[in-house]
Amino acid sequence: MYDAASDGRFEGAASIVSGDIASALCAPLEHQGERLGVIYANTRGTTSAFTQDDRELLVALGGPSAIASKNAQQVREITSTQLATIFALSKLAEKLARQPKYTETIDSAYVEDVYAAAPLHDIGKVDIPDRILQKPGKLTPE
């Protein structure tokens, strides 16, 4: 905690000078050793505006914020992968529809159904034990 306006490290820093930043406080956003960013707060015109409590609060917010950020990143990645898979399945169905063997089975409605149902294909597996899902060979009544 210090006076950003008089800190030599910020001398000539356009954002500090033009924004009239007098006090600045930041804390890292880290998740499992990976630095994802920072939480940043500043004041204009008021030097030494932040207290030790402010610093502790910002640091305390850093952990949950980093987890939320990482979760959002993973959701984006999973969604992107899922959409690519769905798109590929739809394209495959469209190509198969042009083959004589499948022309009566695969039509545009079928392709749309594949596209709509693909995200749901794993839901039925939720309560099925791995020993069954990963069983080699055909399933038997037992």
C-alpha positions in Angstrom: 0.0 0.0 0.0 1.5 3.2 -1.1 1.0 6.4 -3.1 0.9 5.4 -6.7 1.2 9.0 -7.9 4.6 9.3 -6.2 5.9 5.8 -7.0 8.8 6.1 -9.4 7.8 2.8 -11.1 4.7 4.5 -12.5 6.6 7.6 -13.7 5.5 8.3 -17.2 2.9 5.5 -17.1 0.1 7.0 -19.2 -2.7 5.2 -17.5 -1.6 6.3 -14.0 -0.9 9.9 -15.1 -3.9 10.5 -17.3 -6.3 8.7 -14.9 -5.1 10.7 -12.0 -4.6 7.5 -10.1 -3.4 8.3 -6.6 -3.8 4.9 -4.9 -3.8 1.4 -6.4 -4.3 -2.0 -4.9 -4.2 -5.3 -6.6 -4.1 -9.0 -5.8 -3.3 -12.0 -7.9 -5.9 -14.4 -9.2 -4.2 -17.8 -8.9 -5.6 -21.3 -9.2 -3.5 -24.4 -8.5 -0.3 -22.4 -9.1 -1.5 -20.9 -12.4 -1.7 -17.1 -12.4 -4.9 -16.1 -14.3 -4.9 -12.4 -13.7 -5.3 -9.8 -11.1 -8.1 -7.9 -9.2 -7.3 -4.3 -9.4 -8.8 -1.3 -7.5 -7.7 2.4 -7.6 -8.7 5.8 -6.4 -8.4 9.2 -8.0 -7.0 12.1 -6.0 -6.9 10.3 -2.7 -3.5 9.0 -1.7 -3.0 6.1 0.7 -6.7 5.4 0.4 -6.5 1.7 1.0 -6.1 0.1 4.5 -4.8 -3.3 5.5 -8.4 -4.5 5.8 -8.9 -3.5 2.1 -5.8 -5.4 1.1 -6.9 -8.5 3.1 -10.4 -8.3 1.5 -9.0 -8.1 -2.0 -6.7 -11.0 -1.4 -9.6 -13.0 0.1 -11.7 -12.3 -3.0 -8.8 -13.5 -5.2 -9.1 -17.2 -4.5 -12.9 -17.6 -5.2 -12.6 -15.3 -8.2 -9.8 -17.4 -9.7 -11.8 -20.5 -9.2 -14.8 -18.9 -10.9 -12.7 -17.7 -13.7 -11.1 -21.1 -14.2 -14.5 -22.8 -14.1 -15.8 -20.4 -16.7 -12.8 -21.1 -18.9 -13.3 -24.9 -18.6 -17.1 -24.6 -19.4 -16.2 -22.6 -22.6 -13.7 -25.3 -23.6 -16.1 -28.1 -22.9 -18.9 -26.3 -24.7 -16.7 -25.6 -27.7 -15.6 -29.3 -27.9 -19.2 -30.5 -27.5 -20.4 -28.2 -30.3 -17.6 -29.3 -32.6 -18.6 -33.0 -32.0 -22.3 -32.3 -32.6 -21.5 -30.4 -35.8 -19.3 -33.3 -37.0 -22.0 -35.8 -36.2 -24.5 -33.7 -38.1 -22.2 -33.5 -41.1 -21.6 -37.2 -41.0 -25.4 -37.8 -41.0 -25.8 -35.5 -44.0 -23.1 -37.4 -45.9 -24.6 -40.8 -45.0 -28.0 -39.5 -46.2 -26.6 -39.2 -49.7 -25.7 -42.9 -49.8 -28.4 -45.1 -51.3 -28.3 -47.5 -48.3 -29.5 -44.7 -45.9 -31.7 -42.4 -48.1 -34.9 -43.8 -46.7 -33.7 -43.6 -43.1 -31.7 -40.3 -42.9 -33.5 -37.2 -44.0 -33.2 -33.5 -42.9 -35.5 -34.2 -39.8 -33.2 -37.0 -38.8 -30.1 -34.8 -39.0 -31.9 -32.1 -37.0 -32.8 -34.7 -34.3 -29.1 -35.9 -34.1 -28.1 -32.2 -33.7 -30.7 -31.7 -31.0 -30.2 -34.9 -29.1 -26.4 -35.2 -29.2 -25.9 -33.1 -26.0 -28.1 -35.5 -24.1 -26.4 -38.8 -25.0 -24.4 -39.1 -21.8 -27.2 -38.3 -19.4 -28.4 -41.9 -19.3 -25.0 -43.1 -18.1 -25.0 -41.0 -14.9 -26.2 -43.8 -12.6 -24.7 -46.7 -14.4 -21.6 -48.2 -12.7 -18.3 -48.1 -14.5 -18.1 -51.9 -14.4 -21.1 -52.1 -16.7 -20.1 -49.1 -18.9 -16.6 -50.4 -19.4 -17.5 -54.1 -19.7 -15.8 -55.7 -22.7 -18.0 -57.5 -25.1 -21.8 -57.7 -25.2 -24.0 -56.9 -22.1 -25.7 -59.9 -20.6 -29.0 -60.0 -18.5 -27.0 -60.2 -15.3 
